[in-house]
Amino acid sequence: MRRALWLAVLSVGCGKRPAPAPASTAPPPLTASRVARSAPTPPPAVSSAPPSRPVTTARGHKLKLDKRELDVATGSRAMLFRGGVVVRERGGAFVTARLGDKPGHIDDDGARFARTRTAIAESDGASWAVWIEGGQLSRARLSADGGETGPKETLAADAEEYAPAAAMAGESLVVAYVARRAGHDDDRRAKLWVEGRGVTELSGDSGASSLALLARDSSHLVAAWIDQRTALAPVHVAALDLSAPEPKVGVSSVAWNAPPGDGLLELTLSPQPALALALLAGPKNGADFGLARVPLEPGARPRDDARWLDYPNGLDPAPVVAVSTCGRPAVVFARPTARALDAPKVLIHAWLDERGELSEELEVARASRFDHVDAWAFPTGAWMLYAADGRTRVRRVRCSP
């Protein structure tokens, strides 16, 4: 059997090591649904983002950033959904705060917050939180008005502590997760859980470490996963067909062999149902680092290389999230502002076309470190959430004629 993957989650190797950083229809008004212990007053951030400036889009709109960011919690793996901001606590309880012009606040010192990622999947009729803790893949239904969540449900009991991926196929929840090894020398394999149909093998003979799902319609999805190893990190892709009673996983293929990294490479997919586009930030070679974008076509031959946006230096962590802002695919990502190891980091929103080209970058925020990023679109804009310098903040971008 192949050698098991060794991951060092705390750093992303790139040949240029970053220096250690300190630990760190409009939506209704924001109010906390449950208040925990109060948190100490945080130190000021390195700098705030610049005043909002209009950015003219290709469709004749102006993308405008709200003048101020809103502090909602201590630094955490908070996520966005239609009900607002949600933070998972250790053990599976949730704290939520609704989004709007006057944000609610989740008061806590952060000790109770879970340190692993929660996946969010939403349809017109439901919002689900999906996570892994203690080897169990679980879910809970989130309230659309930011109220109390539904009961915890266990979906599988063989999960590894890697972030799951979740998507909605119509009103059915679909989850991809990394399962425990069958034996000591086996790889960690990806599995698929489908609403009402149980668990199906997903990755076949390949291992898996980071997963992503993209729904093309109510019956067809694209699944992608990285099989990260010490020498290379192939990105696999497979088509999923849920039109029959038994889910069908198409033959997987390698879309691109990403360069290896010392830390966990995290995969996200652009929200373009017609063409899946993989996004990941990591080493470009032994000396350079950047944001890679590569189309995923099930069954196609592996691409020689991805499109790269070079960073001035390596970044650890290097969060990236895709979102559809004003009906257009976009990406939100953190990168260094300069080569110096102590240079501030900047959070960027940029449009993303079908070829993976980026345009019209808009600075959202600055900090000495970004640990986590999320984004959520509404009809006239998007919210962006980021854990930076020990605090979790949100900022809104709007689209106007």
N, C-alpha and C positions, 0 to 999 in steps of 0.2 A: 504493500500500500504506500501511497505517497506520504511524504513527510508532513506532519501536521503543521499548520500555520502558527507562526509566533508573532504575536502582536504586542506592541507597547503603546497603549492607548494614550499615554500622557505626552507623546511627542510625535511630530511628523518629520521624518528625515528628509533632507534635501541637499546636504553638503554645505549649506549656509545656516547655521543653527541660530534660531532666535534666542534672545536672552530671556531668562526667567522673568515672569511678570508677577505682580502682586496677586494674591488670591482674590480672588475676586467674586329711493328709499334709504335714509341715513340711519346709522346705528343710534340706539337710545342712549341716554346718559349712563355713566358708569357707577355702579355701587357694588361694594363687596358683598357676596352672598354669605360669607362666614368670616369672622375676624379671629385670627389667632393671636399669639403673644406679640406685643409691640417690638419693633426692631430699633436698634440704635440709629441715630442720625448718621448717614453715610458721608464720607469725605467727598468733596467735589470731584467731578470727572476731569480728565485731562483738559478737555475743551468741549464746548458744545458745537453742534453742527452749525454751519453758517446760516444766515437768514434765508428763508425760502426764496428761490428765484424761479421764474417760469422756464420751462424747457419745452420748446415746440416739437410736437411729435409729427411723424410722417402723415398722420391722419388729420392734421390741422387742429389738434387739441394742444392745450398747454398743461404740462404736468407741473403741479405746484405743491411744494412741501409745506406742511404746517410750520408755523414759526417756532413752536416749542415742542420739546419731547416731554412725555409724561412718565413719571416714575410710578411704577405699580407694585414692585415687590423687591425683596432682596434678591441677589443674583441666583437664578434657578433655571431649570429646563422647562420654563413655562411655554405654553403653546397657545395659538390663536384659533378660535372657531367662531361660529355665528353668535354665540352667547357672550363672547368677550375673551378674557385671558383666563387660562386654567392652569393650575399648578398641581401636580400629583405629589402627595405625601408618601412617605414610606409606609407600606402596608396597603396602599391602594385607595386611600381617601383622597378627595379632591377639594381644592379651594378655588373659587372662581370670582372674577370681577368683570363687570360689563364695560363695554367700550363706548366712548362718546367724548364730548368736549370736556367734561369734568370727570376725570377717571376715578374709579374706586381704588382702594388700596388693600393689598394683602399683607397684613402686618404679621411678621414672624422673623425670627433670627435666622431662618433657613435650615436649622438643624433637622427639622422634620421633613424637609423636602427630599424627594427621590433624586438621585444623581444620574439616572438613566433616562433616555429619551422616551417620550410618549408619542405614539403615532395617532394622528387624527384623520378620520374619514367622514365625509359628509355627503348627503344627498338632499333632495328637496324635503324629505320627510324625517331625516334622522341625522344625528351627530354622534359619532362613536369615538371613545378614547381606547386605545389598544396598547398594552405594555407587557413587559416580561419582568417577573420578580420571583425569586426563589424557584426557578425552573418552570414556572407556570406562565403560559400565555393567557392573558386575561383581557376582558373588555368591560366597559361600563358605558351606558348611554348618558350623554350630556344633555342638560336642559337647554332649550333654545333661548330661554330668557335669563340664562346664567344662574338658575336656581340649583337645588340639590341634584346630584347625579343619581342615576339608577343603580341597582345592585351590581356588585362585581360578579362576573360570570367567567368560569375557567373554560378555555377552549381547547387547551392541550397541556400536558404535564411533562413534555420532553424537550423544553425550550432551553437554549443557551442564552446567556446574558448579553445578547447582541440586540440592537434596536430592530423591532419588526417594521414591516412596511404594510400600509393599509390603504385600500381604495374601495369605492362603491361601484358596483356593477348594477345599475338601476337602483333598487332599494336593498340589494344584497351586499353584505360586507364580505370583502375578500382580504385575507391577511397572508403575507409571506413571512416566514420566520426561520431562524437557524436552529436546527435540532441537535440534540446531543449525539456524540459519536456512538455508533453501534458497538465498536470495539476500540481498544487502546490505540491501534495503529490506523484507524479509519479517519476519514475527513469528517468535518462538520458539514452536513448536508442541509440544503434549504428544503422546506416543506411549504405546502399551500393549504390554508384552511378556508373553506368556502361555506357561507351561510347555508345551513340545512343539508350540507353534503359532506361534512367532515374533512378529514385530512388527506391530502394527496402528495406524493413525492413531486418535487419541483426540479432540483438541480441535477438529478441523475447521478452520473459518475463524478461530477465536479464538486469541489467543496464550495463553501460560501461564507462570507464575512459581513458584507453590507448589501442590502437589498432595496429594490424600488419597484413600485407598481404604477402603471398608467392605464386608466380605463379609456378605451376607444369608443365603446358604446355599452349598452346594457348587457351584452353577452361576450364581448371580446376585450381582452386586456393585453398589455405587454408587461412581462416580468423581466427584470434585469438584476444581476448580482455580480459582485466582485469575488473572485476566488484568490484572495491575497496570500502571496507566498514570499519567501525570502528573496527569490530571484526575479519574480515578475508578478503582475497582478492582472490576469485576464478578466475582461468584462464580458460576461455571458448575457445572452438575450434569448427569450423564448416567447412565442405567442400562446395565449390562453384562450380557450373556447369554452364558454359556459352554456352554450345553447342546448346541449343534451343533458340528460339526467346526471351523467358522470362527467365531471370536469375533464377536459382534454388539454394536456400540456404538449405543445408542439416540440419538435426536435430543437434542442438548444444549439446555439452556435456562438463562437467567440467573435465579438464585434471589434475588439481592440485589445491589445496587450499593453496595459498601462505600466509605466515604470514602477518598481517596487518602492515601498516606503517603510520606515521603521515603525510608524504608528498606523492606526486604523484609517484607511481611506474611506470616506463616506460618499455614497452615491445618491444623486437626486436626478429626477427626470423633468424636463421642461413640459409644461402643460399644453402640448400640441398633439391632439389625438391622431392626426394624419401622419405624423412622423415623430417617433420617440427620439429625444436628444438627451444623451447622458451628460451630466455635469459633475465634475469632481475637482477639488483643489489638492495638489500634491506635487511631488518632485517631477520635474521635466526630464532631468538627467542627473548626473552626479554633482552638478553645481548650481542648477537653476530650479525655479519653483514657479508654479502658475496655476491658472484655471483652465482645465481641459474641457473641450466640448466635442462630442463625437456622436454622429447619427447611429441609431440602433436599428438594424434591419434584420429580422430573424431569417436565418438561412443564407445570408450574404457572406462573402469572404471577409476575413478580418482586415480592417483598415491599417495602412502603414503607420499613420499617426493621427493625432487629433488636432483640432485648432486650439492654439494656446494663447492665453492672455498672460504675459509674463508679469510676475511680481518683482518688486525691487529686492526682495529677500524672502527667505523661508518664513512660514507662519505656523504657529502652534498654539491653539488649534486654528483651523482655517475654515470657518463655517460658510456654507453656501446653501441657498434655498431658492427654488423656482416659484413663480407666481404669475397669474394672468392679471395684469393691471390694465384697466380700461379696455378689456377685451383683447389685449396684446400680450404675448409671452414676454416675460421679463425674468431677470435673475437679481437676487440680492446677495452680496458677498462682502467679506472683509478682506482687506489687503494692507500691507505696510505702505506708508507714505514715502519712505526713503530706504536706502541701503543700511543705514545705521541700525544696530540691533535694538536701540531704545527709541527708535522713531515712532511717533503715534501711528495708530492703525485707523483706517477709515472704512466706514460701511457705505457701500455703493449700491444704488438701484440703476439697472441698465436694461434697455430693450434688447430682445434676443430674436433674431430672424431664423427662418427655417434652415439656414446653412450653419447656424451657430455663431454668426457675427454679432458683436455687441455694438450698441450705439447709444449716444446721448446719456452719458453717465451723469448721475445726480448724487451728490454727497448727502447722506442721511445723518451721519453722526461720526464723531471721533472719540477715541479712547486709547488708553495704553494697551488694552487687551479686549478682544471680543471672544467670549466663551461659547456663545450659542445664538442662533438667529432663526426667526420664523417669520412668515408673511401670510396674510389672509386678504383676499380680494373681496370688495363689495362693488355694486354696479358702477359707481362713479370714482373709484380709486382703490386704495389698498392700505392696510395697516402693516407696519413692520415692527417686529419685536426683537430686542437684542439684550442679552446679558453682557454687561460691560463694566469693568472695574467694580465688581461686587454688587451692582444693582441691575434690576430688570426694568427696561423702559420700552415704551411704544411711541411710534411717530406715524403720522398719517400723511399720505400723498394723495392728491385729488386731481382729477382730470376735468378740465372745463373747456368750452368752445373757445 
